């Protein structure tokens, strides 16, 4: 599945709900469905700077693709990182760098996050792109 196909799938899922309380619940459910991050990856170096809550992001590079796993101590944030992983994990560094993450605006996520959560979302995307850039250069 391409990044855009994954984004379209997310948009479709969120379009089933008009009430933002239901959308928050969907985010929480997505976060809870995510596999817990192995304790050995909950390190200082995997913590994302710029997030108010604690978010750990692990990137593994296999066969030219990056696979992300993550964990957060905040339910909604866990759902947000789960969405990002669903859309971007398993793709090449170049695909990740070229991705236009339009699903964030389309599902209205940016408009319904507090300023600190919005900054956290940008920090998560930035960290994912930093990994993609690093692995792209190793290529």
Residue frames relative to the residue before (quaternion, step in Angstrom):
aa qw qx qy qz dx dy dz
X 1.0000 0.0000 0.0000 0.0000 0.00 0.00 0.00
X 0.4059 -0.7113 0.5142 0.2548 3.58 -0.88 0.90
X 0.6710 -0.4750 0.3756 0.4278 3.55 -1.30 0.25
X 0.6843 0.4847 -0.2999 0.4547 3.60 0.89 -0.87
X 0.6143 0.5268 -0.3525 0.4699 3.61 1.06 -0.65
X 0.6411 0.5135 -0.3159 0.4749 3.58 1.02 -0.81
X 0.6431 0.5166 -0.3201 0.4660 3.59 1.00 -0.82
X 0.6541 0.5168 -0.3115 0.4562 3.58 0.95 -0.89
X 0.6209 0.5399 -0.3279 0.4642 3.57 1.10 -0.74
X 0.6435 0.5123 -0.3094 0.4773 3.59 0.99 -0.87
X 0.6428 0.5233 -0.3184 0.4600 3.59 0.92 -0.93
X 0.6373 0.5385 -0.3062 0.4585 3.56 0.99 -0.92
X 0.6614 0.5141 -0.3023 0.4549 3.59 0.90 -0.94
X 0.7107 0.4582 -0.2581 0.4673 3.56 0.89 -0.95
X 0.6101 0.5700 -0.3591 0.4171 3.60 1.13 -0.55
X 0.5341 0.6206 -0.4061 0.4057 3.60 1.25 -0.24
X 0.7441 0.3535 -0.1922 0.5334 3.59 1.22 -0.46
X 0.2255 -0.7647 0.5856 0.1468 3.56 -1.01 0.80
X 0.6703 0.4838 -0.2853 0.4850 3.56 1.14 -0.66
X 0.4508 -0.7195 0.4556 0.2674 3.59 -0.80 0.98
X 0.5516 0.5790 -0.4154 0.4335 3.60 1.15 -0.36
X 0.6427 0.5085 -0.3121 0.4806 3.59 1.07 -0.76
X 0.6468 0.5139 -0.3189 0.4646 3.58 1.03 -0.77
X 0.6184 0.5212 -0.3390 0.4806 3.59 1.06 -0.74
X 0.6397 0.5251 -0.3239 0.4585 3.58 1.00 -0.86
X 0.6244 0.5285 -0.3297 0.4712 3.59 1.03 -0.78
X 0.6346 0.5240 -0.3188 0.4702 3.59 0.99 -0.84
X 0.6588 0.5048 -0.3045 0.4674 3.58 0.92 -0.93
X 0.6444 0.5223 -0.3134 0.4623 3.58 0.99 -0.87
X 0.6419 0.5216 -0.3183 0.4632 3.58 0.97 -0.87
X 0.6537 0.5157 -0.3032 0.4635 3.55 1.00 -0.85
X 0.6838 0.4932 -0.2804 0.4589 3.55 0.99 -0.85
X 0.6343 0.5346 -0.3242 0.4547 3.60 1.18 -0.57
X 0.5579 0.6349 -0.3743 0.3814 3.54 1.22 -0.49
X 0.5272 -0.6133 0.4839 0.3344 3.56 -1.07 0.75
X 0.4707 -0.6568 0.4850 0.3344 3.63 -0.90 0.76
X 0.5003 -0.6480 0.4880 0.3029 3.54 -1.10 0.72
X 0.5341 -0.6204 0.4739 0.3244 3.54 -0.98 0.88
X 0.5813 -0.6294 0.4004 0.3251 3.57 -0.89 0.98
X 0.6317 0.5615 -0.3453 0.4080 3.61 1.02 -0.73
X 0.6767 0.4752 -0.2951 0.4788 3.61 1.24 -0.35
X 0.5606 0.5836 -0.4015 0.4289 3.59 1.26 -0.09
X 0.2611 0.7743 -0.5150 0.2588 3.52 0.57 1.25
X 0.6835 -0.4763 0.3736 0.4080 3.51 -1.33 0.33
X 0.6828 0.5044 -0.2946 0.4388 3.59 0.95 -0.87
X 0.6898 0.4544 -0.2870 0.4851 3.61 1.18 -0.39
X 0.4947 0.6369 -0.4394 0.3956 3.59 1.28 -0.05
X 0.3583 -0.7308 0.5385 0.2183 3.56 -0.96 0.86
X 0.3719 -0.7096 0.5582 0.2160 3.56 -0.83 1.04
X 0.7547 0.3978 -0.2757 0.4429 3.56 -1.06 0.69
X 0.6172 0.4937 -0.3587 0.4967 3.58 1.26 0.02
X 0.4648 -0.6769 0.4954 0.2834 3.55 -0.93 0.92
X 0.7183 0.3291 -0.2253 0.5701 3.58 1.00 -0.79
X 0.5700 -0.5932 0.4352 0.3658 3.55 -1.25 0.23
X 0.0250 0.7816 -0.6201 0.0632 3.55 -0.79 1.10
X 0.1234 -0.7736 0.6194 0.0526 3.54 -0.81 1.07
X 0.0593 -0.7922 0.6073 0.0114 3.56 -0.94 0.90
X 0.1049 -0.7817 0.6144 0.0222 3.53 -0.77 1.12
X 0.1020 -0.7830 0.6119 0.0456 3.57 -0.93 0.93
X 0.0643 -0.7795 0.6228 0.0189 3.55 -0.90 0.97
X 0.2347 -0.7834 0.5670 0.0986 3.53 -0.88 1.03
X 0.1374 0.7835 -0.5902 0.1378 3.55 -0.58 1.20
X 0.8659 0.0045 -0.0210 0.4998 3.56 -1.00 0.91
X 0.7276 -0.4611 0.2426 0.4462 3.57 0.96 0.90
X 0.6871 0.4277 -0.2793 0.5167 3.58 1.26 0.15
X 0.3434 -0.7231 0.5605 0.2122 3.55 -1.21 0.56
X 0.1255 -0.7738 0.6194 0.0438 3.54 -0.94 0.99
X 0.1834 -0.8106 0.5533 0.0567 3.53 -0.69 1.15
X 0.0114 -0.7297 0.6825 0.0416 3.51 -1.25 0.64
X 0.0047 -0.8184 0.5729 -0.0444 3.57 -1.04 0.70
X 0.0938 -0.7581 0.6428 0.0569 3.48 -1.38 0.26
X 0.0284 -0.7748 0.6307 0.0328 3.53 -1.21 0.58
X 0.4496 -0.6823 0.5040 0.2800 3.53 -1.19 0.52
X 0.6638 0.4401 -0.3064 0.5213 3.62 1.28 0.08
X 0.5370 -0.6910 0.3844 0.2938 3.58 -0.73 1.08
X 0.7051 0.4473 -0.2829 0.4719 3.61 0.76 -0.98
X 0.6324 0.5270 -0.3263 0.4646 3.58 1.00 -0.80
X 0.6116 0.5451 -0.3356 0.4650 3.57 1.07 -0.77
X 0.6517 0.5104 -0.2983 0.4752 3.57 1.07 -0.78
X 0.6406 0.5246 -0.3223 0.4589 3.57 1.01 -0.82
X 0.6839 0.4577 -0.2981 0.4836 3.60 0.86 -0.90
X 0.5904 0.5606 -0.3646 0.4518 3.61 1.11 -0.61
X 0.6400 0.5162 -0.3171 0.4727 3.59 1.03 -0.79
X 0.6565 0.5120 -0.3097 0.4594 3.57 0.90 -0.92
X 0.6502 0.5101 -0.3096 0.4703 3.56 0.98 -0.87
X 0.6416 0.5398 -0.3235 0.4386 3.56 0.93 -0.92
X 0.7056 0.4602 -0.2544 0.4750 3.57 0.98 -0.87
X 0.8275 0.3217 -0.1242 0.4432 3.60 0.82 -0.97
X 0.5917 0.5988 -0.3785 0.3847 3.60 1.09 -0.55
X 0.7807 0.3334 -0.2526 0.4643 3.55 -1.09 0.78
X 0.6116 0.5327 -0.3538 0.4658 3.56 1.27 0.24
X 0.6021 -0.5528 0.4227 0.3915 3.55 -1.27 0.29
X 0.6460 -0.5152 0.3758 0.4195 3.59 -1.17 0.44
X 0.6630 0.5159 -0.3165 0.4406 3.60 0.92 -0.85
X 0.6332 0.5225 -0.3338 0.4633 3.60 0.99 -0.80
X 0.6523 0.5088 -0.3101 0.4684 3.57 1.00 -0.82
X 0.6677 0.5004 -0.2993 0.4629 3.58 0.95 -0.87
X 0.7071 0.4617 -0.2561 0.4704 3.59 1.06 -0.76
X 0.5169 0.6911 -0.4003 0.3080 3.59 1.22 -0.39
X 0.2173 -0.7094 0.6568 0.1349 3.50 -1.11 0.87
X 0.2245 -0.8190 0.5166 0.1091 3.58 -0.28 1.24
X 0.0072 -0.8564 0.5145 -0.0437 3.55 0.55 1.25
X 0.5450 0.6477 -0.4087 0.3413 3.62 1.12 -0.45
X 0.5766 0.6071 -0.3763 0.3967 3.61 1.12 -0.65
X 0.6977 0.4317 -0.2635 0.5074 3.59 0.95 -0.87
X 0.6665 0.5444 -0.3088 0.4051 3.58 0.91 -0.93
X 0.7181 0.3937 -0.2720 0.5053 3.60 0.98 -0.65
X 0.5132 -0.6855 0.3886 0.3401 3.58 1.33 0.01
X 0.3063 0.8013 -0.4748 0.1969 3.54 1.29 0.26
X 0.6657 0.5275 -0.3136 0.4245 3.57 0.84 -0.98
X 0.6789 0.5104 -0.2848 0.4444 3.56 1.01 -0.86
X 0.7590 0.3880 -0.1951 0.4850 3.58 1.15 -0.52
X 0.5703 0.5504 -0.4025 0.4580 3.55 1.21 0.44
X 0.5185 -0.5954 0.4993 0.3568 3.55 -1.14 0.60
X 0.6667 -0.5034 0.3458 0.4272 3.62 -1.15 0.41
X 0.6626 0.4970 -0.3296 0.4531 3.62 0.94 -0.77
X 0.6492 0.4953 -0.3220 0.4792 3.61 1.04 -0.73
X 0.6095 0.5465 -0.3465 0.4581 3.59 1.06 -0.73
X 0.6444 0.5040 -0.3107 0.4839 3.56 0.99 -0.86
X 0.6339 0.5353 -0.3169 0.4595 3.56 1.04 -0.80
X 0.6269 0.5319 -0.3223 0.4693 3.57 1.02 -0.85
X 0.6627 0.4925 -0.2992 0.4784 3.59 0.92 -0.90
X 0.6367 0.5262 -0.3238 0.4614 3.58 1.04 -0.77
X 0.6349 0.5232 -0.3274 0.4648 3.61 1.03 -0.78
X 0.6606 0.4975 -0.3030 0.4736 3.58 0.92 -0.94
X 0.6401 0.5324 -0.3216 0.4509 3.57 0.96 -0.90
X 0.6699 0.4998 -0.3041 0.4570 3.60 0.91 -0.91
X 0.6207 0.5305 -0.3357 0.4697 3.60 1.01 -0.78
X 0.6785 0.4863 -0.2841 0.4716 3.59 0.96 -0.89
X 0.5952 0.5526 -0.3599 0.4591 3.60 1.11 -0.66
X 0.6407 0.5039 -0.3167 0.4851 3.60 0.96 -0.85
X 0.6594 0.5147 -0.3124 0.4502 3.58 0.89 -0.95
X 0.6490 0.5170 -0.3097 0.4643 3.57 0.98 -0.86
X 0.6576 0.5130 -0.3064 0.4589 3.58 0.92 -0.93
X 0.7066 0.4437 -0.2737 0.4784 3.60 0.84 -0.92
X 0.5971 0.5629 -0.3577 0.4457 3.57 1.14 -0.60
X 0.6722 0.4930 -0.2914 0.4692 3.56 1.02 -0.82
X 0.6231 0.5222 -0.3424 0.4709 3.59 1.12 -0.64
X 0.1790 0.8739 -0.4476 0.0623 3.48 1.20 -1.00
